[in-house]
Amino acid sequence: MRQVFLLVIIVAMTLVPVRAQSPAGAGALAQRIAHTDPAAYRLLSAVHGGAGSMSFTALLNRGAVTPEFNFLHRGVIPAGAGIGHHFHNVVEEMFVILDGEAQFTIDGRTASVKGPAGVLCRTGHSHAIYNPGPTPVQWMNLNVSLVSGVYDNFDLGDTRVAAALDAIPTFMTIRLDRSQLRVPGAPGRGAAAPAVAPDAVLSRRVAGPAVFSTTWSYIDHVLVPPGAATPEVRHDALGEAYYVLGGEGTISVTAGESGTALVRAGDAIPVRLGESSRFTNTGSAPLELFVMGVAKDVATKTQLLTRAER
């Protein structure tokens, strides 16, 4: 009996250092990460007076990145369904389709857009989306307000079903096209892509600060090859919301809930002001990231505008 008791003590003493070596705050960081789970979607009909029913959930909620950040939603729009035509006068919003094709409306003008792509509705403008079919469209929605804690909408009672289509969109559209990604410092303006190392991280700013009317400041598209890692990014003036488009890896955060946590396709991760972050690809496929940057205040956004490339 005494030998068994001593063995239990030795095992317990052996386990203590292992637990102490675990990354500080790793559990809290993992809890911050939201996972896309279609089983958790809620079904809603006639969203903003739109056609049919769609299902979605909030992955990130109000204040997850900055006080002005309202939400990141993820869901699916079945064939024959959509979000009705409505105005936003205090917030701006971007609908993103991750696959397929949908009809986007901005200020009453409608055009068909193929995914993966996104369309922005700035404050003071109206928008809608409709999926004419034949297959469901994977959908994401991001929203930032001019005023912390405020969301607004004014519905127009218009489904946009059978709307007249423009051959070319009359509104701002972003495309998530891997072929346009470049290494940092690569020549732009139509220049041919230079040869890059197999482990080089590729990226592209698909929308800059001038596109947005709130403290929303950019959308970046990033691709991290297997075994590679992004540089550490300090978030002193801009928070970021990440959505993992593909692959798997880890995110490391310092300050706040410091630690390292696993991420995979469908995850949404908020990184807050005062923190630093870094992604590492631990899988066998590229780790693909959608990155949304939100400035801490209007002054910071103004600085970004004055430093933007011409």
N, C-alpha and C positions, 0 to 999 in steps of 0.2 A: 504493500500500500504506500509505504514511504517512497519507494522508487517511482511509482506512478505519479505521486504528488510532485516530486522533484522534476520529472519529465515535463509535467504541465507547466511548471515555472520556467524551465529552460525554453520551451517553445514560445511562451508568452513574451519572454525577454528578447527572443530572436525576432519576433514580429514587430516589436515597437519601433526599431530603427527604420524598417521598411515603410511603415506608415508615415513616419516623419519625413521621409524623402519624397512623398507624393507632392506634385505641384501645388503650391498654395492657391486656394481659390478655384481649383480645377472643377470641382463640383458645381460651384455657383456659376462659372462660365458656361458649363454644359447646359445648365438649366436655362440660361439666357437664350440659347439657340432654339429656334422654332423649326419643327419638321413638317414638311408637307405630308398630310395624311388625308386622302380623299374620304376616308370613313368619318372624318371629323367635319366635313363640309356641311353647311346648313343650306337647305333648299329654300329659295325665295322665288316668288312669281312676280312678274310685272315690275322688275327693278327700275325705278325712276320712270315707270309707265312703259317699260319695254315689252317686247314680245316674249311669250313663253316663260319658262322657268330656268333658272341657273343655280348652281351650287358653288359656294365659296366659304372661306374662313379668313380671319385676320391672323397673319403670322406675326406681325409686329404692330403694336398698338401706339396710341398717342403718347408722345414724349420719349419713345424708345431711343431716339438718336439725339434730338434737340427738342426744346419745348414746342417749336413750330411744326415738327414732324407729326403727322396725324396717323398714318397707317401704311402698311404693306399688306395687301390682300392677295390671296391665291385661290384660283378656282377653275371651273370649266364652263364654257358656254356651249350648250348642245346646238345641233342644227335647228334652225327655225327660232332661235332665242336671241336675246340681246339686252342691252341697257338703253333705256329710252333717252330721247333728246332732252338735255337739261343744262341750265346755266350754273356756273360757279362765279361768285363775285368777291369772295374772300380767300378761297383756296385755289390752288392749281393741282391738276391731276394728270397722270399719264396711264393710259391703258397700254399694256404690252401683251402681244400674242406670241407664245413660244413655239407655235407650229401652225400649220394650216394657213387659212386665209379668212379675212373678215372685212366687212364694210365699216369703215370709220367715218364719222361725221364731225366736222368742226364748223361752227357757225352756219349750219344749214347746207354745207357743201359736202358731198359724200363721194368716197372713192374706195376701191378695193385695195387692200394692202396684204401682202404675203409675209408670213412670219419666218423667222423670228424678227419682230419689229415692234416699235412703239410709237404712239402718237400723243403729243402733249396738248392739253387744254389749259391755257394760261388763265389767270384771274380775269374776270370780266368777259369771258367767252363761253360758248356752249359746245357740248359734244355728246356723242352717242356711239354705240357699236352694235352691229348686228351680224350674226352668223347665218348666211343663207344656206349653208350645208355644202356637201352632204355629211360631213363628219364633225364631231365636237372639236372645239378649239381650246387649247390650254391657255389660261389667261392670268395676268397679274396686274395689280393696280397700286399705284403709289400716289401719296397725297401729302402736300405741305401747305400750311396756312400762312397768310400775312400776319395773323394775330394768334398768339399762343392759345391753344385750347379751343379754337373755333373751327367748326365745319359748317358749310352752307351749301344749299342747292335750291334751284327753282325749276321745277319740272314743267315741260311744255306739252305733255300729253301726246307725244309723237313717237311711234315705234320705229320709224324709218324703214319699215318694211316696204319693199318695192320702190325705194327712193331712186331718183335719177342719179346715175353715176358719172362722175368726171373721169376721163381717160387717164389724167394725171392728177394726183392729189394737189389741192390748193393750200395744204397745211403742212406743218413741219413733221417730218417722219424720220425716225432713227432706225437703222438696221443693225442687227447683231450678226455681222458677217466676219467669220474667222479669216477669210482671205485678205481682209483689210487691216489686220493686226500687224504691228511693227514692234521692233525693239526700241527702247527709249533712245531718242536722238536720231532716229532714222529720218531720211529726207521725206518730205510730204509733197503736197500739191501734184499728185499724179506720178511722182518719181517711181521707178521700178524698185521693188523690195530688194534690199541687199541680202547676201547670204548670211545666215545666222547660225550660231551654235545650236546643237540639238537641245541643250538644256536652258536656252534663253527664254526668259519670261517675255511674252508679247502682250501689247495692250493698245488701246485706242480710246481717245476721248470722243465719244459719239455725240455728245451734246455738252456745250460749254456754258459759262455763266450768263452770257447774253441771251440765251434761249429762255431763261426762267425769270419770272417776275417776283418770286418770293426769295427767301434765303436759300432755296434749292439752288445748287451751284453747278452740278455736272452729273453726267452718266458716263461711266467708264466700262469698257469691255476688256477683260483680262484673261489670259490663257497661261497656265503654269504647267510646263511639261513634267512628266514623271521624274521624281527625284530632285526637282528644283524647288526654289522658294522665292517668294516676293521679298523685296527689301522691306525692312521695318519702316512702317509709316507712323509718324506722330500726328495725333489728332488734337493739337492745341487750339486750332481755330475752326476746324471742320470735323463734324461727326460723319460717319459713313454707315450705310445699311448695305449688306452684301446678300445676294441671292446666288446660291450655287446652281449654275445651269447644268453642270455635268462633272463627273469624276468624284474623287474623294481625297481627303487629306486631313490636315490639322490647322487650327488657328491658334496662335499664341498671342495673348494680351498681357500687357504690363500696365500697372496702376489699376485702380478700381478692383474688379474681380480678376486678379491676375491668375494666369495658368495657361494650360494648353488643353484643347478639347477637339474631339473628332468632328469633322463635317463631311457631308455627302450631298449628292444631287438632291435638290428640293429643300435644302436648309436655308433659313434666313437668319442672319447674324447682325445685330446692332453693335457698333463700336462707338463709344461715347466720347464727348469732349474730355481731354486730359489723359486719354489712354493712348497706347501704341499697339499696333497690330502687325502680324506677319502670318502669311499662309505658306504651308509646305505641302507639296503633293506627295502623298505616301502610297498612291495607287499605281496602276499600270496604264491608265488612260489620262489624257490631259484634264487638269482641274480648271474648269471654266467658270468665271465669276462675272456677275452683273453688279456694278458698284454705283451706289447713289450717294453723292456728297451733299451735305447741308451745312451751310456756314452758321457760326454761332450768333452772328448779328449782321445787320445791314452794312455796317462799316467794313467788315471782313469781305462780304460779297462785293462791295464797291472796289476794294483792293484787287480782287480777282479779275474784275472787269477791266481795270486799268492796266493789268499785267498781261491780259489775254493777247495771244498772237494775232497779228494783223496780216 
